[in-house]
Amino acid sequence: MPRFDYRTIENIKETARIEDVVSDFVELHRSGSSLKACCPFHNEKTPSFVVTPSRQMYKCFGCGESGDVIKFVQKIKPCSFTEAIIYLANKYHIPIEERPVTPEDIAWQQKRESALQIMSFAADWTKEQLNKGLSTEASNFLFNQLAVEESQVEKFNIGFWPSSESSDLFLHALQQKGFDLAVATELGLLVDGNHDAYSNTIIVPMKNSARNTIALIPLEIDAQQNRNTLKKSLLYDPNKSIFGRYEIQRTRPSTDFIFVHT
């Protein structure tokens, strides 16, 4: 039985869309933000099988069957985990790397998990800072200059990185939680592990298809022009990201406000 490189499995999880895979076997119908169908795993007349794209999960409220895209393939075909990985890799044209698991693989996986936890914490932290209240300058920038609506703040999980100056608020928050400051620096959240990377900045989280936060888009309030300058990190790869412009009404057409998704 082949052993897959951790990166291969992560790539498949991040690329494979559960709604696409399920629709190859089941006729799905839109129901709000989810998709519904009669469960393929037991007989029923009233649809109780729900696919939630935002979570990349499925669940049947009739028989209780649930899981992610890999588990769905295992169950529907049926097949082993290895066969499910090969099936999804072929469907999405993802190269498969097979080799024995090494200590370096384990270390890389642990570091990546730490990075995901830190990035999730960072997104939640900036949202908390925004909920505490914006300065007049930040509020004017977000709601007037960028013409963002209150509903969009919630929809895109927009946050705020307050002015740090010498206090380094985020650094202290990381220290209190015991996070690895070196990993936070690699993610671009800290400078040399000693200072906050941002100050007085609107933050838009970038998520991958698995809904994990992989980067923070900084929109500096006092900058003449904001451009995405994110660099490749443990979680973010510009060669694998798709940049899109969400439909947002603007009071000033010259404002180039771009939400980013993968």
Order of alpha helices (4+ residues) and beta strands (2+ residues): alpha-alpha-beta-beta-beta-beta-beta-alpha-alpha-alpha-alpha-alpha-beta-alpha-alpha-beta-beta-beta-beta
